[in-house]
Amino acid sequence: MGYRILETDDIPAYLGERGHWEDLADIRVREVSDGNMNRVFLASSADGTRSLAVKQALPWVRVAGPSWPMNPDRADAEARAYEQVAKVAPDKIPAVHGYDPENYALVMEDMSDLEVLRTLLNEGAAYGPHTSARIGEFVAQFSFATSDFGMPSAERKALIAASVSPELCKITEDVVLSEPYVEHEHNHWHPGLDDLAAAFRADSRLRTEVADLRHTFMTGAQALLHGDLHTGSVMVGRREGVPVVRVFDPEFSFVGPIGYDLGLYWANVLVSEERARALGALSDHADQLRLSWEAFEAEFRRLWPARVDDFFDDAYLDRFLRRLWTDAVGYAGTEIVRRIIGFAHLTDLTTLPDPVPASRRALLLGRELIVRRAELTDVEAVRAVVESLG
């Protein structure tokens, strides 16, 4: 039949054809798309006791339309990532009930009872003691299982071959790790940041360090990553009184440096802290980098004895984790910079009454994380930089 773009009225029959719903008279569908890339529909029974989500990748960027074409096979990467995570951390992702590769559509758990973490933080909520720790565990479990430590060599090479995503990786290489440091049509910023935007483009040391991080991104095939892990791709809430954390939208998934996923999350944590500081509403923001790193490190060390190659000893693990930490600090810096003077800004800052002071602090922090990442060897060192900003 071939690929077709699904509309709201198509969903009942589609779910019936795929064997996900029997009584098509007892189904209500609404579109809830709010991201940049895809369409999402929620299907529920009339009495509300059953629901499913349908997510379809479009052949273009949804917010731009056909003028920005995008291969919908990015949904293959998302389905592959969910499949791998489900083996080791099923409690940290939405349940996937089926993938339709012909139409690039996923049928998934309805998470509308949960809230997007960024939305809650922007409204003044605290993280709580569980959220960042669960994210750290997620990155450790996912990355260890798909690394050379946790996967036999032949399987790893097959995974790498299947996970090559030139188009989506090129977006990251450009939008995150190149464009903010040159003149480019994608870049934009508040006029109150003109001087810093120009200074960053003229900063040879900064550009060299970003080039180093870019090259590591392009060549460091350590593990299968989420690829776009930020506070907008995490949903949180409670079910039956138990805290729930779900990571979703891994459509940028690729095999790359593990520190990239951690760095993306840390960047968003640090920008959220700047928002809270600007509003005089700091709560547990300063704890989140530590909580996520400690959980990541503890889980990675817990998994270490199960590595498939006994040649790597505990001394090498210590070295590996130090390098990974340094990478993560640097990538956090690049994500902060691109979210302020590059493409796709963060509502954490743009919705402030005056976004300039917090944005300036965040930009200066981003630069420090990039150029000083080798000397910022622990959480306390990063926190010292945060606290030193004027």
C-alpha positions as CSV (number, residue, x, y, z in Angstrom):
1,M,0.0,0.0,0.0
2,G,2.9,2.4,0.7
3,Y,3.5,5.2,3.0
4,R,0.5,7.5,3.8
5,I,0.2,10.4,6.1
6,L,-2.3,9.6,8.8
7,E,-5.1,12.0,9.7
8,T,-7.3,12.0,12.8
9,D,-10.1,10.2,11.0
10,D,-7.8,7.5,9.8
11,I,-6.7,6.4,13.3
12,P,-9.6,4.1,14.2
13,A,-9.3,2.0,11.1
14,Y,-5.5,2.0,11.3
15,L,-5.6,0.7,14.8
16,G,-8.1,-1.9,13.8
17,E,-6.0,-3.0,10.8
18,R,-2.9,-3.3,13.0
19,G,-4.8,-5.5,15.6
20,H,-4.6,-2.9,18.3
21,W,-8.4,-2.2,18.7
22,E,-11.4,-4.4,18.2
23,D,-14.5,-2.3,18.7
24,L,-14.0,0.6,16.4
25,A,-17.3,2.2,17.4
26,D,-15.8,2.6,20.9
27,I,-12.9,4.9,20.1
28,R,-12.3,8.6,20.3
29,V,-9.3,10.2,18.6
30,R,-7.7,13.6,19.0
31,E,-4.4,15.0,17.7
32,V,-2.0,16.3,20.3
33,S,1.1,17.1,18.2
34,D,3.3,19.7,19.9
35,G,6.9,18.8,18.9
36,N,8.9,20.0,16.0
37,M,9.0,16.8,13.9
38,N,6.1,14.5,14.1
39,R,2.3,14.0,14.5
40,V,0.8,12.4,17.6
41,F,-2.7,11.1,18.1
42,L,-4.4,9.8,21.3
43,A,-7.1,7.2,20.9
44,S,-9.3,6.3,23.9
45,S,-12.4,4.3,24.6
46,A,-15.6,6.2,25.3
47,D,-15.5,5.3,29.0
48,G,-11.8,6.4,29.3
49,T,-10.6,3.0,30.5
50,R,-8.3,2.3,27.6
51,S,-6.1,4.5,25.5
52,L,-3.2,4.4,23.1
53,A,-0.9,6.9,21.4
54,V,0.0,6.8,17.7
55,K,3.1,8.7,16.6
56,Q,4.0,9.1,12.9
57,A,7.1,10.6,11.4
58,L,6.3,13.0,8.6
59,P,8.4,13.5,5.4
60,W,9.3,17.0,6.6
61,V,9.8,19.0,9.8
62,R,6.2,19.4,11.1
63,V,6.6,23.0,12.3
64,A,8.1,24.1,8.9
65,G,6.1,22.0,6.5
66,P,7.3,20.6,3.1
67,S,9.8,23.5,2.7
68,W,12.1,21.6,5.2
69,P,12.0,17.9,3.9
70,M,13.1,15.2,6.4
71,N,13.3,11.5,5.8
72,P,10.6,9.8,7.9
73,D,12.9,6.8,8.4
74,R,14.0,8.5,11.6
75,A,11.2,6.6,13.1
76,D,13.2,3.4,12.4
77,A,15.9,4.9,14.8
78,E,13.3,5.6,17.4
79,A,11.9,2.1,17.2
80,R,15.4,0.6,17.4
81,A,16.3,2.6,20.4
82,Y,13.1,1.6,22.2
83,E,13.7,-2.0,21.4
84,Q,17.2,-1.9,22.9
85,V,16.1,0.1,26.0
86,A,13.2,-2.3,26.6
87,K,15.7,-5.1,27.2
88,V,17.5,-3.3,30.1
89,A,15.3,-0.4,31.3
90,P,11.7,-1.0,30.4
91,D,10.5,1.0,33.3
92,K,12.1,4.2,32.0
93,I,10.4,4.4,28.5
94,P,6.8,4.2,27.3
95,A,5.6,0.8,26.4
96,V,5.7,0.2,22.7
97,H,2.9,-2.0,21.4
98,G,3.9,-2.1,17.7
99,Y,6.0,-0.4,15.0
100,D,4.8,0.0,11.4
101,P,7.9,0.5,9.3
102,E,5.9,1.1,6.1
103,N,4.1,4.1,7.6
104,Y,6.9,5.0,10.1
105,A,4.3,4.9,12.9
106,L,4.6,3.7,16.5
107,V,1.7,2.6,18.6
108,M,2.6,3.3,22.2
109,E,1.5,3.8,25.8
110,D,-0.6,6.9,26.4
111,M,1.4,9.1,28.8
112,S,-1.1,11.9,29.0
113,D,-1.4,11.3,32.7
114,L,2.2,12.5,33.1
115,E,3.7,15.9,32.6
116,V,6.7,17.1,30.5
117,L,9.5,17.8,32.9
118,R,10.4,21.2,31.3
119,T,6.8,22.3,31.6
120,L,6.7,21.6,35.3
121,L,10.1,23.2,35.9
122,N,9.0,26.3,34.0
123,E,5.9,26.5,36.3
124,G,8.1,26.5,39.4
125,A,8.1,22.8,40.4
126,A,11.1,21.1,41.9
127,Y,12.7,18.0,40.4
128,G,12.3,15.9,43.5
129,P,14.7,13.2,44.6
130,H,14.0,10.7,41.8
131,T,14.0,12.4,38.4
132,S,17.6,13.1,37.7
133,A,18.8,9.9,39.3
134,R,16.5,7.9,37.1
135,I,17.9,9.8,34.0
136,G,21.4,8.9,35.1
137,E,20.4,5.2,35.5
138,F,18.7,5.3,32.1
139,V,21.9,6.6,30.3
140,A,24.0,4.0,32.1
141,Q,21.8,1.0,31.4
142,F,21.2,1.9,27.8
143,S,24.8,2.8,27.0
144,F,26.4,-0.1,28.8
145,A,24.1,-2.6,27.1
146,T,24.9,-1.3,23.6
147,S,28.6,-0.7,24.2
148,D,31.6,-3.0,23.6
149,F,31.4,-3.7,27.3
150,G,27.9,-5.0,27.3
151,M,27.4,-6.5,23.8
152,P,29.3,-9.1,21.8
153,S,31.5,-7.7,19.0
154,A,29.5,-9.1,16.1
155,E,26.2,-7.9,17.6
156,R,27.7,-4.5,18.2
157,K,29.0,-4.1,14.6
158,A,25.5,-5.1,13.3
159,L,23.9,-2.5,15.6
160,I,26.3,0.2,14.4
161,A,25.6,-0.7,10.8
162,A,21.8,-0.6,11.4
163,S,22.0,2.6,13.4
164,V,23.9,4.9,10.9
165,S,21.8,8.0,10.6
166,P,23.7,10.5,8.4
167,E,20.8,13.0,8.0
168,L,20.0,13.3,11.7
169,C,23.7,13.3,12.8
170,K,24.4,16.0,10.3
171,I,21.7,18.2,11.9
172,T,23.5,17.8,15.3
173,E,26.9,18.4,13.8
174,D,25.7,21.6,12.2
175,V,23.0,23.0,14.5
176,V,24.8,22.2,17.8
177,L,28.5,21.8,17.0
178,S,29.1,24.3,14.2
179,E,26.5,26.9,13.3
180,P,26.4,29.0,16.6
181,Y,30.1,29.8,16.1
182,V,29.8,31.1,12.5
183,E,27.4,33.4,10.6
184,H,24.4,31.3,9.7
185,E,20.8,31.9,8.8
186,H,19.6,29.4,11.5
187,N,21.1,31.5,14.3
188,H,19.1,34.1,16.1
189,W,19.2,35.7,19.6
190,H,17.9,38.5,21.7
191,P,19.4,41.9,20.7
192,G,20.8,42.2,24.3
193,L,23.2,39.3,23.4
194,D,24.7,40.8,20.3
195,D,28.1,41.4,21.9
196,L,28.4,37.8,23.2
197,A,27.2,36.3,20.0
198,A,29.9,38.2,18.1
199,A,32.6,37.4,20.7
200,F,31.8,33.7,20.5
201,R,32.2,33.8,16.7
202,A,35.6,35.5,17.1
203,D,36.8,33.3,19.9
204,S,39.5,31.0,18.4
205,R,40.0,29.0,21.5
206,L,36.3,28.3,21.9
207,R,36.0,27.3,18.2
208,T,39.0,24.9,18.5
209,E,37.5,23.2,21.6
210,V,34.1,22.9,19.9
211,A,35.8,21.4,16.9
212,D,37.4,18.8,19.1
213,L,34.0,18.0,20.6
214,R,32.5,17.9,17.1
215,H,35.1,15.4,15.9
216,T,34.5,13.2,19.0
217,F,30.8,13.3,18.2
218,M,31.5,12.2,14.6
219,T,34.0,9.4,15.5
220,G,33.3,8.2,19.0
221,A,31.0,5.2,18.5
222,Q,30.8,4.2,22.1
223,A,27.2,3.2,22.5
224,L,23.7,3.7,21.1
225,L,22.4,7.0,22.4
226,H,19.1,8.7,22.8
227,G,20.6,11.6,20.9
228,D,18.2,14.4,22.0
229,L,17.9,13.9,25.8
230,H,16.6,17.1,27.4
231,T,13.9,18.1,29.9
232,G,11.4,18.2,27.0
233,S,11.9,14.5,26.3
234,V,11.2,13.4,29.9
235,M,7.8,12.9,31.4
236,V,7.2,12.6,35.1
237,G,4.4,12.0,37.5
238,R,3.0,9.4,39.9
239,R,1.1,6.3,39.3
240,E,-0.5,4.5,42.3
241,G,1.6,6.7,44.5
242,V,4.9,5.7,43.0
243,P,7.1,8.3,41.1
244,V,7.3,7.6,37.4
245,V,10.0,8.9,35.0
246,R,9.7,8.1,31.3
247,V,12.2,9.1,28.6
248,F,10.7,9.4,25.1
249,D,11.4,10.7,21.5
250,P,14.8,9.0,20.8
251,E,14.4,9.6,17.1
252,F,17.9,11.1,16.9
253,S,19.3,7.9,18.3
254,F,22.7,6.9,16.9
255,V,25.9,5.2,18.0
256,G,28.1,7.9,19.5
257,P,29.9,9.2,22.6
258,I,28.1,8.4,25.8
259,G,28.9,11.8,27.3
260,Y,26.7,13.5,24.7
261,D,23.4,12.2,26.3
262,L,24.5,13.2,29.8
263,G,25.7,16.6,28.5
264,L,22.4,17.4,26.8
265,Y,20.5,16.7,30.0
266,W,23.0,18.7,32.1
267,A,22.7,21.7,29.8
268,N,19.0,21.8,30.3
269,V,19.3,21.3,34.0
270,L,21.7,24.3,34.2
271,V,19.6,26.5,32.0
272,S,16.5,25.7,34.2
273,E,18.6,26.7,37.2
274,E,19.3,30.1,35.6
275,R,15.5,30.6,35.0
276,A,14.8,29.8,38.6
277,R,17.6,32.1,39.8
278,A,16.2,35.0,37.7
279,L,12.7,34.4,39.2
280,G,14.1,34.1,42.7
281,A,12.6,30.5,42.8
282,L,15.6,28.2,43.3
283,S,14.7,24.9,44.9
284,D,16.6,21.7,44.3
285,H,18.2,22.8,41.0
286,A,21.8,22.7,42.2
287,D,21.5,19.0,43.2
288,Q,20.6,17.7,39.8
289,L,23.9,17.3,38.1
290,R,25.3,15.5,41.1
291,L,22.2,13.2,41.4
292,S,22.3,12.2,37.7
293,W,26.1,11.7,37.6
294,E,26.2,9.7,40.9
295,A,23.3,7.5,39.7
296,F,25.0,7.0,36.3
297,E,28.4,6.1,37.8
298,A,26.9,3.8,40.4
299,E,24.8,1.9,37.8
300,F,27.7,1.7,35.3
301,R,30.0,0.3,38.0
302,R,27.3,-2.1,39.0
303,L,27.0,-3.4,35.5
304,W,30.8,-3.5,34.9
305,P,31.4,-7.1,36.1
306,A,29.1,-8.3,33.3
307,R,31.3,-6.9,30.5
308,V,31.9,-9.3,27.7
309,D,35.6,-8.7,27.5
310,D,37.6,-9.5,30.6
311,F,40.7,-7.6,29.3
312,F,39.2,-4.3,30.7
313,D,40.0,-4.0,34.4
314,D,38.7,-1.7,37.1
315,A,41.6,0.7,36.6
316,Y,40.5,1.1,33.0
317,L,36.9,1.7,34.1
318,D,38.1,4.6,36.3
319,R,39.9,6.1,33.2
320,F,36.9,5.6,31.0
321,L,34.5,7.3,33.4
322,R,36.9,10.3,33.8
323,R,36.9,10.7,30.0
324,L,33.2,10.4,29.8
325,W,32.7,13.0,32.5
326,T,34.9,15.4,30.6
327,D,33.0,14.8,27.3
328,A,29.7,15.4,29.1
329,V,30.8,18.7,30.6
330,G,31.9,19.9,27.2
331,Y,28.7,18.8,25.4
332,A,26.7,20.5,28.1
333,G,28.4,23.7,27.2
334,T,27.7,23.3,23.5
335,E,24.1,22.6,24.1
336,I,23.7,25.7,26.3
337,V,25.3,27.9,23.6
338,R,23.2,26.6,20.7
339,R,20.0,27.0,22.7
340,I,20.6,30.7,23.2
341,I,22.4,32.0,20.1
342,G,21.7,29.1,17.7
343,F,18.6,27.3,16.5
344,A,15.6,26.1,18.7
345,H,15.7,28.2,21.8
346,L,14.6,27.1,25.3
347,T,11.3,28.4,26.7
348,D,13.1,28.3,30.1
349,L,14.7,31.6,29.0
350,T,12.5,33.0,26.3
351,T,9.4,33.2,28.6
352,L,11.2,35.2,31.3
353,P,10.0,38.8,31.7
354,D,13.6,39.8,30.8
355,P,15.6,36.9,29.3
356,V,18.8,38.8,28.9
357,P,20.5,38.5,32.3
358,A,19.9,34.8,32.7
359,S,20.8,34.2,29.0
360,R,24.1,36.0,29.5
361,R,25.0,34.0,32.6
362,A,24.1,30.8,30.8
363,L,26.2,31.7,27.7
364,L,29.2,32.5,29.9
365,L,28.7,29.2,31.7
366,G,28.5,27.3,28.4
367,R,31.8,28.8,27.3
368,E,33.5,27.9,30.5
369,L,32.2,24.3,30.3
370,I,33.6,23.9,26.8
371,V,37.0,25.5,27.2
372,R,37.8,24.3,30.8
373,R,36.2,20.9,30.7
374,A,39.5,19.1,31.3
375,E,40.1,20.9,34.5
376,L,36.5,20.8,35.8
377,T,37.0,17.3,37.1
378,D,34.0,16.9,39.4
379,V,30.6,18.3,40.3
380,E,32.0,20.7,42.9
381,A,34.3,22.2,40.2
382,V,31.3,22.8,37.9
383,R,29.2,24.2,40.7
384,A,32.0,26.6,41.6
385,V,31.9,28.0,38.0
386,V,28.1,28.4,38.2
387,E,28.4,30.3,41.5
388,S,31.2,32.5,40.2
389,L,29.2,34.0,37.3
390,G,28.4,37.7,37.6
